[in-house]
Amino acid sequence: MKSIQPDKIQHYLDEHVATPLYVHVETTNGAYATHNDPDFHNAGMFIRNANIEYSIGQIKGEGPYRVGLKLDHGWLYVEGLTDFEQHGEQLLLAGHDRLGRLACALHMDIKPLPQGASEVESQ
């Protein structure tokens, strides 16, 4: 992955306004934190292959970045993004902490995203 280049991300967001997309959104403060401190409250969120269209897409911040997508009935918002990869219509944004551990992810594509390891291996 490369460090986020806001102009490239904004270009992707602008190009995909009103385009049906499949998204994967994930946040975690890390299950890895629980084994270091049993009193630590682990939290996270995961959604895969939700189909969305947005009317506004913006990247903001000085790094880590945040991306907001204006949906018909609200917003999809991911904060703490640091890195990206783009392959054609597929964009993967991730936020990594100082130790390189995943804190958040936003993955978008015009095609459904793989469901799991077996689907990825069969492609």
C-alpha positions in Angstrom: 0.0 0.0 0.0 1.0 3.6 -0.5 0.4 6.7 1.6 -2.8 8.3 0.8 -2.6 10.9 -2.0 -5.8 13.0 -1.4 -6.0 14.3 -5.0 -6.1 10.7 -6.4 -8.7 9.7 -3.8 -10.8 12.7 -4.5 -10.6 12.0 -8.3 -11.9 8.5 -7.7 -14.7 9.8 -5.5 -15.7 12.4 -8.0 -15.7 9.8 -10.9 -18.0 7.5 -9.0 -20.8 9.9 -7.9 -24.2 8.2 -8.6 -22.4 4.9 -9.5 -23.7 1.8 -7.8 -20.8 0.5 -5.7 -20.2 -2.4 -3.4 -18.4 -1.4 -0.1 -16.6 -3.1 2.7 -16.2 -1.0 5.9 -14.3 -2.2 8.9 -13.2 -0.5 12.1 -11.5 -2.0 15.1 -9.5 -0.8 18.1 -8.0 -4.3 17.9 -8.7 -7.6 19.5 -4.9 -7.5 19.9 -5.4 -4.9 22.6 -7.5 -7.2 24.8 -4.7 -9.7 25.5 -2.4 -6.9 26.6 -5.0 -5.4 29.0 -8.0 -7.6 30.0 -9.9 -4.5 31.2 -9.6 -3.0 27.7 -13.0 -2.7 25.9 -12.6 -4.1 22.4 -14.9 -2.6 19.8 -15.2 -2.9 16.0 -17.6 -2.8 13.0 -17.7 -4.8 9.8 -20.0 -4.7 6.8 -19.3 -6.4 3.5 -20.8 -6.0 0.0 -23.4 -3.3 1.0 -24.6 -1.8 -2.3 -24.6 2.0 -2.2 -24.7 5.1 -4.3 -23.5 8.5 -3.1 -24.2 12.0 -4.2 -21.2 13.6 -2.6 -17.8 12.0 -1.8 -15.1 13.9 0.0 -11.7 13.2 1.5 -10.7 15.6 4.3 -7.8 16.1 6.7 -4.1 16.4 6.8 -3.5 12.8 7.6 -4.8 10.6 8.9 -7.7 11.3 6.6 -11.4 10.9 6.7 -13.8 10.0 3.8 -17.5 10.9 3.8 -20.0 9.6 1.3 -23.5 11.3 1.2 -26.1 8.6 0.8 -29.8 9.0 0.1 -30.7 8.6 3.8 -27.5 9.6 5.6 -23.7 9.4 5.5 -21.1 6.7 5.4 -18.0 8.1 7.2 -14.6 6.5 7.9 -11.9 8.3 9.8 -8.2 7.4 10.5 -7.3 6.5 6.9 -3.5 6.5 6.1 -2.9 4.2 3.1 -4.4 3.2 -0.3 -4.3 0.9 -3.3 -6.2 1.3 -6.5 -6.7 -1.4 -9.2 -9.0 -0.1 -11.9 -12.4 0.5 -10.4 -11.4 -1.0 -7.1 -10.2 1.4 -4.3 -8.9 0.2 -0.9 -8.4 2.7 1.8 -6.9 1.6 5.1 -5.9 3.2 8.4 -2.9 1.7 10.2 -1.7 2.6 13.6 2.0 3.4 14.5 2.7 -0.3 14.7 1.2 -1.1 11.3 -2.0 -2.7 12.7 -5.3 -2.2 10.9 -7.6 0.3 12.6 -10.1 0.9 9.7 -10.8 0.1 6.1 -13.0 1.3 3.3 -13.0 -0.8 0.2 -15.1 0.1 -2.9 -15.7 -1.5 -6.3 -18.3 -1.6 -9.0 -18.3 -5.4 -8.7 -19.1 -7.5 -5.5 -16.1 -8.0 -3.3 -14.9 -11.5 -2.5 -16.8 -13.1 0.3 -13.9 -15.0 1.8 -10.6 -16.9 1.3 -12.2 -19.7 -0.7 -13.8 -17.2 -3.2 -10.5 -15.3 -3.5 -8.6 -18.5 -4.1 -11.0 -19.5 -6.9 -10.5 -16.3 -8.9 
